[in-house]
């Protein structure tokens, strides 16, 4: 349980940009390329 708390605390310390990069890397590794491309498209439209 201590390891989970350590991970949660580390995630809370990340700023928005760093967390976004981490999430993008995770999704790419899991095979969600289409979702990442959609996110990039939506960001470009803003």
C-alpha positions in Angstrom: 0.0 0.0 0.0 2.9 2.4 0.7 4.0 2.1 -2.9 0.6 3.1 -4.2 0.7 6.2 -1.9 4.2 7.1 -3.1 3.0 6.9 -6.7 -0.1 9.0 -6.0 1.9 11.6 -4.2 4.4 11.8 -7.1 1.5 12.2 -9.6 0.0 15.0 -7.5 3.4 16.9 -7.6 3.5 17.0 -11.4 2.5 20.2 -13.2 -0.2 20.1 -15.9 2.3 19.8 -18.8 4.3 17.0 -17.3 1.2 15.1 -16.3 -0.1 15.5 -19.9 3.2 14.1 -21.3 3.0 11.2 -18.9 -0.6 10.4 -19.9 0.2 10.7 -23.6 3.2 8.3 -23.3 1.0 5.8 -21.4 -1.8 6.0 -23.9 0.7 5.6 -26.8 2.3 2.6 -25.1 -1.2 1.0 -24.6 -2.0 1.5 -28.3 -4.4 4.4 -28.2 -2.8 6.3 -31.0 -6.2 7.4 -32.4 -7.1 9.0 -29.1 -3.8 10.9 -29.0 -4.3 12.1 -32.5 -7.9 13.3 -31.6 -6.5 15.1 -28.6 -3.9 16.9 -30.8 -6.6 17.8 -33.3 -8.8 19.3 -30.6 -5.9 21.3 -29.2 -5.1 22.7 -32.6 -8.8 23.8 -33.0 -8.7 25.8 -29.7 
